[in-house]
């Protein structure tokens, strides 16, 4: 299992548009991916799950993946978050 923490830096956090980009990226990978905030873990491939976390700017989340492409998945999603979702 590969795990990394990342700080949400875009102005609006993971609201609908950035969350959609996050989900689309997560669905590019075959492994199981979870995103965690405050001891709540949800499937990173589920829009409703990600939105239910209420992730805002400045919050730290943990992205974890398990499976054949877990390292690429975590690195790809962390890169997307660090890019600020091009906002």
DSSP file (Angstrom, degrees, kcal/mol; ACC not computed):
  #  RESIDUE AA STRUCTURE BP1 BP2  ACC     N-H-->O    O-->H-N    N-H-->O    O-->H-N    TCO  KAPPA ALPHA  PHI   PSI    X-CA   Y-CA   Z-CA
    1    1 A X              0   0    0      0, 0.0     2,-0.4     0, 0.0    65,-0.2   0.000 360.0 360.0 360.0 135.6    0.0    0.0    0.0
    2    2 A X  E     +A   65   0A   0     63,-2.5    63,-2.5     2,-0.0     2,-0.4  -0.924 360.0 179.2-110.5 132.8    1.2    3.5   -0.9
    3    3 A X  E     +A   64   0A   0     -2,-0.4     2,-0.3    61,-0.2    61,-0.2  -0.994   6.9 170.8-138.0 140.3    0.1    6.5    1.1
    4    4 A X  E     -A   63   0A   0     59,-2.4    59,-3.1    -2,-0.4     2,-0.3  -0.995  24.0-136.5-147.3 145.0    0.8   10.2    1.0
    5    5 A X  E     +A   62   0A   0     -2,-0.3     2,-0.3    57,-0.2    57,-0.2  -0.757  25.9 179.9 -94.6 147.6   -0.5   13.3    2.7
    6    6 A X  E     -A   61   0A   0     55,-2.5    55,-2.7    -2,-0.3     2,-0.4  -0.995  24.4-129.3-148.3 144.5   -1.2   16.4    0.7
    7    7 A X  E     -A   60   0A   0     -2,-0.3     2,-0.5    53,-0.2    53,-0.2  -0.805  25.8-124.0 -95.7 132.9   -2.5   19.9    1.5
    8    8 A X        +     0   0    0     51,-2.8    50,-3.3    -2,-0.4    51,-0.1  -0.654  35.6 171.7 -76.5 120.9   -5.4   21.2   -0.6
    9    9 A X        +     0   0    0     -2,-0.5    -1,-0.2    72,-0.5    48,-0.1   0.609  37.6 103.8-111.0 -16.1   -4.1   24.5   -2.1
   10   10 A X  S >  S-     0   0    0     71,-0.2     3,-1.4     1,-0.1    48,-0.1  -0.391  79.0-114.7 -72.9 152.8   -6.7   25.6   -4.6
   11   11 A X  T 3  S+     0   0    0      1,-0.3    46,-0.4    73,-0.1    -1,-0.1   0.790 109.6  38.5 -58.5 -35.4   -9.1   28.4   -3.5
   12   12 A X  T 3  S-     0   0    0      1,-0.3    -1,-0.3    44,-0.1     3,-0.2   0.359  95.8-142.0-103.4   6.9  -12.3   26.4   -3.5
   13   13 A X    <   -     0   0    0     -3,-1.4     2,-1.0     1,-0.2    -1,-0.3  -0.323  62.4 -26.7  68.1-152.6  -11.1   23.1   -2.1
   14   14 A X  S    S+     0   0    0     41,-2.2    41,-0.3     4,-0.1    -1,-0.2  -0.510  87.4 148.9 -98.2  65.8  -12.6   19.9   -3.5
   15   15 A X     >  -     0   0    0     -2,-1.0     4,-2.7    -3,-0.2     5,-0.3  -0.117  67.6 -65.8 -80.6-169.4  -15.9   21.3   -4.6
   16   16 A X  H  > S+     0   0    0      1,-0.2     4,-2.1     2,-0.2     5,-0.1   0.860 129.6  43.7 -53.0 -50.9  -17.8   19.9   -7.6
   17   17 A X  H  > S+     0   0    0      2,-0.2     4,-1.9     1,-0.2    -1,-0.2   0.968 119.7  38.8 -66.9 -54.5  -15.4   20.8  -10.5
   18   18 A X  H  > S+     0   0    0      1,-0.2     4,-2.5     2,-0.2    -1,-0.2   0.879 115.2  55.2 -63.2 -34.6  -12.0   19.9   -8.9
   19   19 A X  H  X S+     0   0    0     -4,-2.7     4,-2.7     1,-0.2    -1,-0.2   0.893 105.6  52.5 -63.3 -37.8  -13.6   16.8   -7.3
   20   20 A X  H  X S+     0   0    0     -4,-2.1     4,-2.6    -5,-0.3    -1,-0.2   0.918 109.6  48.1 -63.6 -43.2  -14.7   15.7  -10.8
   21   21 A X  H  X S+     0   0    0     -4,-1.9     4,-2.3     2,-0.2    -2,-0.2   0.910 112.0  50.6 -60.8 -41.8  -11.1   16.1  -12.1
   22   22 A X  H  X S+     0   0    0     -4,-2.5     4,-2.6     2,-0.2    -2,-0.2   0.927 111.8  46.4 -62.6 -46.3   -9.9   14.2   -9.0
   23   23 A X  H  X S+     0   0    0     -4,-2.7     4,-2.4     2,-0.2    -2,-0.2   0.915 111.1  52.0 -63.2 -44.9  -12.4   11.3   -9.7
   24   24 A X  H  < S+     0   0    0     -4,-2.6     4,-0.3     1,-0.2    -1,-0.2   0.912 112.2  46.2 -59.8 -42.6  -11.6   11.2  -13.4
   25   25 A X  H >< S+     0   0    0     -4,-2.3     3,-1.5     1,-0.2     4,-0.3   0.925 111.3  51.8 -65.1 -44.5   -7.9   10.9  -12.6
   26   26 A X  H >< S+     0   0    0     -4,-2.6     3,-1.6     1,-0.3    -2,-0.2   0.873 104.0  58.0 -60.1 -37.5   -8.5    8.2   -9.9
   27   27 A X  T 3< S+     0   0    0     -4,-2.4    -1,-0.3     1,-0.3    -2,-0.2   0.557  89.8  73.4 -73.0  -6.7  -10.5    6.2  -12.4
   28   28 A X  T <  S+     0   0    0     -3,-1.5     2,-0.3    -4,-0.3    -1,-0.3   0.626  90.9  72.1 -76.1 -13.4   -7.5    6.0  -14.7
   29   29 A X  S <  S-     0   0    0     -3,-1.6     4,-0.1    -4,-0.3    41,-0.0  -0.763  70.8-146.9-108.6 150.5   -5.9    3.6  -12.3
   30   30 A X  S    S+     0   0    0     -2,-0.3    -1,-0.1     2,-0.1     3,-0.1   0.705  71.3  90.4 -85.8 -22.1   -6.9   -0.1  -11.7
   31   31 A X  S    S-     0   0    0      1,-0.1     2,-0.4    36,-0.1    36,-0.2  -0.146  88.5 -94.9 -73.1 168.2   -5.9   -0.1   -8.0
   32   32 A X  E     -B   66   0A   0     34,-2.4    34,-2.3    11,-0.0     2,-0.4  -0.730  44.6-166.7 -81.5 129.1   -8.2    0.7   -5.0
   33   33 A X  E     -B   65   0A   0     -2,-0.4    11,-2.5    32,-0.2    12,-0.4  -0.975   7.6-174.5-125.7 132.5   -7.8    4.3   -4.0
   34   34 A X  E     -BC  64  43A   0     30,-3.0    30,-2.5    -2,-0.4     2,-0.4  -0.929  11.2-156.2-121.9 148.0   -9.0    5.9   -0.8
   35   35 A X  E     -BC  63  42A   0      7,-2.3     7,-2.3    -2,-0.4     2,-0.4  -0.990  17.0-163.2-121.7 136.2   -9.0    9.6    0.3
   36   36 A X  E     +BC  62  41A   0     26,-2.6    26,-2.3    -2,-0.4     2,-0.3  -0.953  17.4 169.2-127.6 137.5   -9.1   10.3    4.0
   37   37 A X  E >  S- C   0  40A   0      3,-2.1     3,-1.6    -2,-0.4    24,-0.1  -0.969  75.8 -10.0-142.6 128.4   -9.9   13.4    6.1
   38   38 A X  T 3  S-     0   0    0     -2,-0.3     3,-0.1    22,-0.3    -1,-0.1   0.905 129.1 -51.5  52.2  49.6  -10.4   13.4    9.9
   39   39 A X  T 3  S+     0   0    0      1,-0.2     2,-0.5    -3,-0.0    -1,-0.3   0.602 112.4 119.2  65.0  13.0  -10.4    9.6   10.2
   40   40 A X  E <   -C   37   0A   0     -3,-1.6    -3,-2.1    13,-0.1     2,-0.4  -0.952  44.4-167.8-107.9 124.2  -13.1    9.3    7.4
   41   41 A X  E     +C   36   0A   0     -2,-0.5     2,-0.3    -5,-0.2    -5,-0.2  -0.918   8.7 175.3-112.2 136.1  -12.0    7.3    4.4
   42   42 A X  E     -C   35   0A   0     -7,-2.3    -7,-2.3    -2,-0.4     2,-0.4  -0.930  42.3 -88.2-134.1 160.9  -14.0    7.2    1.2
   43   43 A X  E >   -C   34   0A   0     -2,-0.3     3,-1.7    -9,-0.2     7,-0.3  -0.548  31.4-147.5 -66.6 121.4  -13.5    5.7   -2.3
   44   44 A X  T 3  S+     0   0    0    -11,-2.5   -18,-0.2    -2,-0.4   -17,-0.2   0.547  96.2  62.3 -71.6  -6.0  -11.6    8.2   -4.3
   45   45 A X  T 3  S+     0   0    0    -12,-0.4     2,-0.6   -19,-0.1    -1,-0.3   0.335  87.5  87.0 -98.1   5.5  -13.4    7.0   -7.4
   46   46 A X    <>  -     0   0    0     -3,-1.7     4,-2.5     1,-0.2     5,-0.2  -0.925  60.4-161.1-111.4 116.9  -16.8    8.1   -6.0
   47   47 A X  H  > S+     0   0    0     -2,-0.6     4,-2.7     1,-0.2     5,-0.2   0.933  95.0  47.7 -61.2 -46.9  -17.9   11.7   -6.5
   48   48 A X  H  > S+     0   0    0      1,-0.2     4,-1.9     2,-0.2    -1,-0.2   0.891 111.8  51.4 -62.6 -38.4  -20.4   11.6   -3.7
   49   49 A X  H  > S+     0   0    0      2,-0.2     4,-0.6     1,-0.2    -2,-0.2   0.941 112.4  44.5 -62.8 -47.7  -17.9   10.1   -1.4
   50   50 A X  H >< S+     0   0    0     -4,-2.5     3,-1.2    -7,-0.3     5,-0.4   0.921 114.3  49.1 -64.2 -44.7  -15.3   12.7   -2.1
   51   51 A X  H >< S+     0   0    0     -4,-2.7     3,-1.5     1,-0.2    -1,-0.2   0.839 101.5  64.9 -64.0 -32.1  -17.8   15.6   -1.8
   52   52 A X  H 3< S+     0   0    0     -4,-1.9    -1,-0.2     1,-0.3    -2,-0.2   0.699  90.2  66.4 -66.0 -18.2  -19.1   14.2    1.5
   53   53 A X  T << S-     0   0    0     -3,-1.2    -1,-0.3    -4,-0.6    -2,-0.2   0.713  95.2-141.6 -75.9 -19.5  -15.7   14.9    3.1
   54   54 A X    <   -     0   0    0     -3,-1.5     2,-0.5    -4,-0.4    -3,-0.1   0.937  24.8-169.3  61.0  48.9  -16.2   18.7    2.7
   55   55 A X        -     0   0    0     -5,-0.4   -41,-2.2   -41,-0.3     2,-0.2  -0.608   6.8-177.8 -80.4 121.3  -12.6   19.3    1.8
   56   56 A X    >   -     0   0    0     -2,-0.5     3,-1.9   -43,-0.2   -48,-0.3  -0.661  38.1 -67.3-114.1 169.0  -11.7   23.0    1.8
   57   57 A X  T 3  S+     0   0    0    -46,-0.4   -48,-0.2     1,-0.2    -1,-0.1  -0.263 118.9  23.6 -55.6 137.1   -8.5   25.0    1.1
   58   58 A X  T 3  S+     0   0    0    -50,-3.3    -1,-0.2     1,-0.3     2,-0.2   0.247  90.7 126.9  90.7 -12.4   -5.7   24.4    3.6
   59   59 A X    <   -     0   0    0     -3,-1.9   -51,-2.8   -51,-0.1     2,-0.5  -0.486  55.4-132.5 -77.9 149.1   -7.0   21.0    4.8
   60   60 A X  E     -A    7   0A   0    -53,-0.2   -22,-0.3    -2,-0.2     2,-0.3  -0.883  26.0-176.9-102.0 131.0   -4.6   18.0    4.7
   61   61 A X  E     -A    6   0A   0    -55,-2.7   -55,-2.5    -2,-0.5     2,-0.5  -0.867  20.5-132.6-121.8 158.9   -5.9   14.8    3.2
   62   62 A X  E     -AB   5  36A   0    -26,-2.3   -26,-2.6    -2,-0.3     2,-0.5  -0.956  15.0-162.2-113.1 128.2   -4.3   11.4    2.9
   63   63 A X  E     +AB   4  35A   0    -59,-3.1   -59,-2.4    -2,-0.5     2,-0.4  -0.940  14.8 176.6-108.6 126.7   -4.4    9.5   -0.4
   64   64 A X  E     -AB   3  34A   0    -30,-2.5   -30,-3.0    -2,-0.5     2,-0.3  -0.972   6.8-175.0-132.2 148.5   -3.8    5.8   -0.3
   65   65 A X  E     -AB   2  33A   0    -63,-2.5   -63,-2.5    -2,-0.4     2,-0.4  -0.989   7.1-168.6-141.8 148.2   -3.8    3.2   -3.0
   66   66 A X  E     + B   0  32A   0    -34,-2.3   -34,-2.4    -2,-0.3     2,-0.3  -0.976  47.0  53.7-141.4 125.3   -3.4   -0.6   -3.1
   67   67 A X  S >  S-     0   0    0     -2,-0.4     3,-1.5   -36,-0.2     4,-0.2  -0.920  96.7 -40.3 144.8-169.8   -3.0   -2.7   -6.2
   68   68 A X  T 3  S+     0   0    0     -2,-0.3     3,-0.2     1,-0.3    -1,-0.1   0.791 134.3  29.6 -64.0 -32.7   -0.8   -3.1   -9.2
   69   69 A X  T 3> S+     0   0    0      1,-0.1     4,-2.3     2,-0.1    -1,-0.3  -0.071  80.0 128.5-116.7  33.3   -0.5    0.6  -10.1
   70   70 A X  H <> S+     0   0    0     -3,-1.5     4,-2.4     1,-0.2     5,-0.2   0.869  71.4  50.2 -60.2 -41.5   -0.7    2.0   -6.6
   71   71 A X  H  > S+     0   0    0     -4,-0.2     4,-2.4     1,-0.2     5,-0.2   0.939 112.4  46.2 -65.5 -45.6    2.5    4.1   -6.8
   72   72 A X  H  > S+     0   0    0      1,-0.2     4,-2.5     2,-0.2    -1,-0.2   0.883 112.2  53.1 -62.3 -38.3    1.5    5.8  -10.0
   73   73 A X  H  X S+     0   0    0     -4,-2.3     4,-2.4     2,-0.2     5,-0.2   0.945 111.4  43.3 -63.5 -49.7   -2.0    6.4   -8.7
   74   74 A X  H  X S+     0   0    0     -4,-2.4     4,-2.6     1,-0.2     5,-0.2   0.938 116.5  47.1 -63.7 -46.5   -0.8    8.2   -5.5
   75   75 A X  H  X S+     0   0    0     -4,-2.4     4,-2.2    -5,-0.2    -1,-0.2   0.901 112.7  50.1 -63.3 -40.4    1.8   10.2   -7.3
   76   76 A X  H  X S+     0   0    0     -4,-2.5     4,-1.9    -5,-0.2    -1,-0.2   0.907 113.6  44.4 -64.4 -42.6   -0.6   11.2  -10.1
   77   77 A X  H  X S+     0   0    0     -4,-2.4     4,-2.4     2,-0.2    -2,-0.2   0.877 112.5  51.2 -71.7 -37.5   -3.3   12.3   -7.7
   78   78 A X  H  X S+     0   0    0     -4,-2.6     4,-2.7    -5,-0.2    -2,-0.2   0.912 110.2  50.7 -64.1 -41.3   -0.8   14.2   -5.5
   79   79 A X  H  X S+     0   0    0     -4,-2.2     4,-1.4    -5,-0.2    -2,-0.2   0.903 109.5  50.8 -61.9 -41.2    0.5   16.0   -8.6
   80   80 A X  H  <>S+     0   0    0     -4,-1.9     5,-1.4     2,-0.2     4,-0.3   0.930 112.4  45.6 -62.6 -45.6   -3.1   16.9   -9.6
   81   81 A X  H ><5S+     0   0    0     -4,-2.4     3,-1.6     1,-0.2   -72,-0.5   0.919 111.7  52.2 -63.0 -43.1   -3.8   18.4   -6.1
   82   82 A X  H 3<5S+     0   0    0     -4,-2.7    -1,-0.2     1,-0.3    -2,-0.2   0.747 101.0  62.1 -67.2 -22.6   -0.4   20.2   -6.0
   83   83 A X  T ><5S-     0   0    0     -4,-1.4     3,-1.0    -3,-0.3    -1,-0.3   0.584 110.2-123.2 -76.9  -8.2   -1.3   21.8   -9.4
   84   84 A X  G X 5 -     0   0    0     -3,-1.6     3,-1.5    -4,-0.3    -3,-0.2   0.709  53.9 -79.1  72.5  19.0   -4.3   23.5   -7.8
   85   85 A X  G 3 <S-     0   0    0     -5,-1.4    -1,-0.2     1,-0.3    -4,-0.1   0.766  75.7 -77.3  57.5  26.2   -6.5   21.8  -10.4
   86   86 A X  G <         0   0    0     -3,-1.0    -1,-0.3    -6,-0.2    -2,-0.1   0.821 360.0 360.0  54.5  35.7   -5.4   24.5  -12.8
   87   87 A X    <         0   0    0     -3,-1.5    -1,-0.1    -4,-0.2    -2,-0.1   0.438 360.0 360.0 -89.6 360.0   -7.7   27.0  -11.2
